[in-house]
């Protein structure tokens, strides 16, 4: 079985693939410092709670935007699963070609999302990932990663809002009943959700206009993306497992046969 790991700034998201089918997903916090033993024990427990013995994990692939955790995480995989993980980095086969000014600056998560969207839906495609940052990336018809936009994520914006304004409380991020808010909490919810919808629609439309890809398919992922995707026609497909599927695709392209 293949364990795929997406190490983001907020969460580490994991999935287990049996052949081409994903058989379990789970998350753990990324911010908390851990030793290799803590990572290893936690990962083994999470895997086994899904009814899978640690020994059944024969391969691991990791995409990370958090360099500080990679030594401990990689050591944990080797020690507790007996597997040297494949890491998405420069030189790995992806099936797409990055033509930005500095390809090495493109985050592994964005590359993985682009690979998944292009492989599953073809190009041109715009892939939107609602994470700690909200990213919008364009892959052309010939599989070239051409350009992208990085904006604050909805939760990042929310934390800045209540963190910097003493009178504003921490709130649940959800769409309020109406944008015509009568009190503070729904006013904040309206600003965050409708603001993100407006940002999403404007950026997608501008990307289509300036790229000339007016008919590009728009594929979205990321935890809070479900809220936004349900409220706008600019998003064609919402797939919460897009990044994990991209890791599986990249693993298949690079595994030793």
Legacy VTK file of the C-alpha trace (Angstrom):
# vtk DataFile Version 3.0
C-alpha trace
ASCII
DATASET POLYDATA
POINTS 257 float
0.000 0.000 0.000
1.070 3.576 -0.667
1.012 6.277 2.023
0.813 9.789 0.557
1.622 12.789 2.759
0.815 16.440 2.049
2.663 18.526 4.652
1.116 21.988 4.640
1.557 25.031 6.830
-1.518 24.269 8.961
-2.194 20.536 8.592
-0.451 17.384 7.460
-2.956 15.480 5.329
-2.413 11.794 4.674
-4.004 9.212 2.441
-3.591 5.484 1.902
-3.871 4.024 -1.585
-4.467 0.376 -2.338
-3.656 0.099 -6.045
-5.495 3.104 -7.553
-8.168 3.392 -4.861
-7.863 5.661 -1.842
-8.878 3.675 1.212
-8.462 6.199 4.016
-7.564 9.815 4.756
-6.647 11.591 7.978
-5.023 14.783 9.276
-2.667 15.984 11.977
-1.523 19.462 12.972
1.618 20.730 11.272
2.482 23.577 13.659
3.276 21.397 16.669
7.021 20.532 16.861
7.583 16.768 16.953
10.526 14.420 17.141
10.905 11.583 14.662
9.593 9.168 17.304
6.523 11.311 17.926
5.804 11.468 14.195
6.400 7.747 13.798
4.196 6.661 16.703
1.391 9.038 15.663
1.503 7.930 12.031
1.480 4.234 12.963
-1.507 4.774 15.255
-3.434 6.709 12.597
-2.757 4.071 9.957
-3.698 1.194 12.238
-6.913 2.931 13.350
-7.948 2.651 9.698
-7.534 -1.121 9.935
-4.191 -1.197 8.117
-1.087 -2.730 9.650
2.036 -0.596 9.462
3.812 -3.419 7.648
1.297 -3.139 4.821
2.695 0.293 3.907
5.308 -0.512 1.275
5.837 2.946 -0.259
5.572 6.577 0.861
5.588 9.868 -1.053
5.726 13.313 0.574
5.052 16.836 -0.699
5.990 19.488 1.843
6.001 23.272 2.085
7.425 23.098 5.618
11.166 22.362 5.312
11.721 22.390 9.095
9.762 19.170 9.649
11.251 17.121 6.846
14.203 15.637 8.738
12.029 14.378 11.593
9.207 13.264 9.300
11.505 11.455 6.873
13.352 9.750 9.732
10.024 8.655 11.226
8.952 7.003 7.965
12.225 5.103 7.731
12.246 4.042 11.395
8.574 3.130 11.875
7.631 1.879 8.403
10.987 0.669 7.077
10.507 2.720 3.913
12.604 5.526 2.434
10.044 8.112 1.290
9.938 9.614 -2.174
9.925 13.423 -1.896
8.425 15.795 -4.467
11.363 18.038 -5.357
13.415 19.277 -8.305
14.176 16.495 -10.761
11.157 14.323 -10.016
8.967 13.328 -12.966
5.607 15.093 -12.898
4.300 15.115 -16.462
4.066 18.901 -16.505
6.676 21.543 -17.395
7.037 24.641 -15.235
7.708 27.764 -17.324
7.572 30.432 -14.611
10.583 32.729 -14.106
11.902 30.643 -11.205
10.445 27.114 -11.224
12.183 26.240 -7.931
10.030 28.815 -6.131
6.800 27.010 -7.018
5.626 25.121 -3.932
5.415 21.342 -4.020
1.721 21.501 -3.132
0.978 23.685 -6.161
2.889 21.333 -8.441
1.041 18.298 -7.090
-2.349 20.014 -7.502
-1.442 21.016 -11.060
-0.405 17.462 -11.927
-3.675 16.077 -10.575
-5.886 18.639 -12.301
-4.118 18.289 -15.658
-4.012 14.485 -15.541
-7.653 14.110 -14.490
-9.228 16.930 -16.516
-6.763 17.932 -19.225
-5.786 21.468 -20.107
-6.090 24.316 -20.082
-7.081 24.094 -16.451
-7.077 26.502 -13.515
-6.549 24.837 -10.147
-7.538 26.623 -6.943
-6.374 25.405 -3.532
-8.092 26.934 -0.496
-5.442 26.391 2.169
-3.394 28.569 4.511
-2.908 30.577 1.328
-5.393 30.428 -1.529
-3.489 29.636 -4.715
-4.707 29.939 -8.300
-2.543 28.255 -10.958
-2.855 27.845 -14.730
-1.785 24.765 -16.674
-1.945 25.108 -20.453
-3.290 22.643 -23.001
0.197 21.194 -23.516
0.833 20.594 -19.800
2.861 23.722 -19.057
2.520 25.297 -15.610
2.355 28.883 -16.794
1.441 31.280 -14.007
-0.303 31.668 -10.691
-1.665 33.915 -7.973
-1.167 33.570 -4.205
-3.674 35.235 -1.849
-4.357 34.982 1.890
-6.447 31.956 2.775
-9.879 32.444 4.290
-8.819 31.122 7.703
-5.633 33.221 7.590
-7.757 36.303 6.896
-10.118 35.381 9.708
-7.292 34.972 12.226
-5.823 38.313 11.195
-9.242 39.913 11.638
-9.897 38.786 15.191
-6.220 38.776 16.133
-5.682 42.435 15.285
-9.067 43.836 16.333
-9.513 43.560 20.105
-13.304 43.829 20.004
-13.832 41.090 17.407
-14.241 37.460 18.568
-12.961 34.243 17.025
-15.833 32.774 14.989
-16.870 29.724 13.017
-16.248 30.253 9.321
-19.504 29.596 7.501
-21.897 31.350 5.164
-24.410 33.440 7.144
-28.115 33.349 6.397
-27.902 36.749 4.722
-25.253 39.285 3.790
-27.498 41.851 5.528
-25.939 41.171 8.920
-27.659 42.442 12.063
-24.897 41.565 14.548
-21.121 41.193 14.724
-20.624 37.467 14.211
-22.724 37.151 11.053
-21.209 40.438 9.832
-17.753 38.882 10.141
-18.904 35.638 8.540
-20.426 37.554 5.659
-17.279 39.570 5.110
-15.056 36.502 5.138
-17.191 34.172 3.006
-18.644 36.651 0.522
-15.282 38.409 0.338
-13.615 35.109 -0.580
-16.308 34.376 -3.172
-15.780 37.782 -4.746
-12.007 37.358 -4.740
-12.303 33.898 -6.266
-14.591 34.993 -9.071
-12.551 38.089 -9.942
-9.184 36.311 -9.978
-10.475 33.360 -12.016
-12.138 35.650 -14.555
-9.017 37.817 -14.814
-6.789 34.751 -15.246
-9.012 33.542 -18.077
-9.034 36.975 -19.708
-5.283 37.611 -19.582
-4.261 34.043 -20.486
-6.765 33.757 -23.309
-8.018 30.476 -21.813
-11.634 31.578 -21.656
-12.874 27.981 -21.632
-10.396 26.643 -19.064
-11.880 24.170 -16.604
-11.625 25.333 -12.989
-10.850 22.683 -10.381
-10.783 23.503 -6.663
-9.581 21.738 -3.536
-8.759 22.545 0.092
-10.783 22.185 3.274
-12.758 25.431 3.172
-13.058 25.321 -0.597
-16.302 23.385 -0.276
-18.025 26.470 1.155
-16.828 28.680 -1.703
-17.336 26.156 -4.518
-20.979 25.749 -3.543
-21.592 29.481 -3.984
-20.013 30.282 -7.354
-20.409 29.071 -10.922
-16.786 29.921 -11.707
-15.649 26.656 -10.088
-16.490 23.604 -12.207
-15.225 20.806 -9.954
-14.503 20.609 -6.228
-12.345 17.651 -5.176
-11.150 17.593 -1.544
-8.716 14.760 -2.366
-7.078 16.423 -5.375
-3.644 16.831 -3.729
-3.572 13.239 -2.500
-4.521 12.027 -5.969
-1.724 14.153 -7.429
0.788 12.522 -5.092
-0.416 9.099 -6.209
-0.029 10.116 -9.872
3.524 11.398 -9.310
4.454 8.245 -7.413
3.240 6.124 -10.336
5.413 8.150 -12.744
8.533 7.701 -10.617
8.310 4.253 -9.038
10.882 1.644 -9.954
9.251 -1.066 -12.026
LINES 1 258
257 0 1 2 3 4 5 6 7 8 9 10 11 12 13 14 15 16 17 18 19 20 21 22 23 24 25 26 27 28 29 30 31 32 33 34 35 36 37 38 39 40 41 42 43 44 45 46 47 48 49 50 51 52 53 54 55 56 57 58 59 60 61 62 63 64 65 66 67 68 69 70 71 72 73 74 75 76 77 78 79 80 81 82 83 84 85 86 87 88 89 90 91 92 93 94 95 96 97 98 99 100 101 102 103 104 105 106 107 108 109 110 111 112 113 114 115 116 117 118 119 120 121 122 123 124 125 126 127 128 129 130 131 132 133 134 135 136 137 138 139 140 141 142 143 144 145 146 147 148 149 150 151 152 153 154 155 156 157 158 159 160 161 162 163 164 165 166 167 168 169 170 171 172 173 174 175 176 177 178 179 180 181 182 183 184 185 186 187 188 189 190 191 192 193 194 195 196 197 198 199 200 201 202 203 204 205 206 207 208 209 210 211 212 213 214 215 216 217 218 219 220 221 222 223 224 225 226 227 228 229 230 231 232 233 234 235 236 237 238 239 240 241 242 243 244 245 246 247 248 249 250 251 252 253 254 255 256
